[in-house]
Amino acid sequence: VLNRRCVEAAVMTGLALNCSINKKSLFDRKHYFYADLPAGYQITQQRVPIAVNGSLSYSLCVDNKMSQMVTKTVRIKQIQLEQDSGKSLHDDTRSQTLVDLNRAGVGLMEVVMEPDMCCGEEAAAAVRELQLILQTLGSSQAVMAEGQLRVDANVSVHHPGEPYGVRTEVKNINSIRFLAKAVDYEIQRQIEELENGGTILNETRAFDSKLGCTVPMRDKEGKQDYRFMPEPNLPPLILYDAKSLPANMNHQQVVNIDWIHERLPDLPSVKRAKLVEQYGILPEHSFALLNEDGLTEFFENVVKQTQMKPKKVIGWILNVLLSYLKEHSLTVKESPISSLMMADLLNLLEKKEISSTAAKQVLAELWKGEEKTPLEIVKEKKLELIQDQKELEQICQAVIDGQENEVIMMALG
């Protein structure tokens, strides 16, 4: 039985990726034997998928410099609805493979990109942007570590002006960092193989994250091996728009493309532009805010509660707080420092009640999660800036009086 929510999510994703939505799409059976496919076939959309001919724009840094970013575009060939398989769990210690069939048969959306990327960094940036779009739409939580988004990377090498070489497929990559490494490793492996007089096999490979290399899994099946046939249990999927929707049709029984299009939320690219315009921050800072789950909301909450300008707030959040989070492998939502605490600390700094150095000390104390306010920590550690000139002179005089020998030596020197 076709899941209505899956259809709506696929249409929404297709529209967000500038695709043409097919008002009539077809389902097919793809036959193959594998341990994690108990039915012996997979329901897919091989002939006429639900969406085609889209594009995805993504940005990446030049020479790892956030201040130098370039925007590139990858074409989307199609988006198809499929049936998920099970999950193979390879236990190297016991030299055995276990199979988890809990997700077998669940709806799956596959986004097929054209070969428009030339390195691991580009592939990683494109998938990260896709991940943000899926999360914004609610199509998927897209947490790669939990298997909600997986990447199959097809890699081939060729000389400029020559046809594409034989491709290999690196299956089920489960992190963006591993994706970049897998693609770059496979490119280099294929180049070395060809330069040494070898040939590239059209095969399926896996990325071994511990060894940092790809390893063969199985030979690639050809289309003839899959024995595609029309799916007998699912009729053609018919979608409507405002013009084609019959007057007497029950709205609950159809999917209206225009209705979905009108309700699309702001996509990451629009959100970034709004952040730059509203807060006067740099474009690269808007990327950093959106790339970290929950960071945009944290930043906006701090800005609302502090007198400090957004440009300075972003500096503290990205350069200081984010380094703490990365050091402890935590997300913003897991941080012991709330937006209110951060705002209180930055207010003390903005009022010149503490120095920048003292503020970092307070932040370190807040990180311990002892439920003390920034002001309580400042008083407890005596970190206030002294504004009284006479008090400062007395302190300086006391230091000089207590270091007579050093003062004499400095005078003689």
Secondary structure, DSSP 8 states (H G I E B T S, - for coil): ---HHHHHHHHHHHHHTT-EE-SEE--EEEE---TT-TTSEEEE-SSS-SEEEEEEEEEEEETTEEEEEEEEEEEEEEEEEEE---EEEEETTTTEEEEE-TTTT-EEEEEEE-S---SHHHHHHHHHHHHHHHHHHTS----GGGTSS-EEEEE----TTS-----EEEEEE--HHHHHHHHHHHHHHHHHHHHTT-----EEEEEETTTTEEEEEEE---HHHHT-EE-TTS--EE-B-TTTS-TT--GGGS-BHHHHHHT----HHHHHHHHHHHH---HHHHHHHHHSTTHHHHHHHHHHH-SS-HHHHHHHIIIIIHHHHHHTT--GGG-SS-HHHHHHHHHHHHTTSS-HHHHHHHHHHHTT-----HHHHHHHHT------HHHHHHHHHHHHHTTHHHHHHHHH-
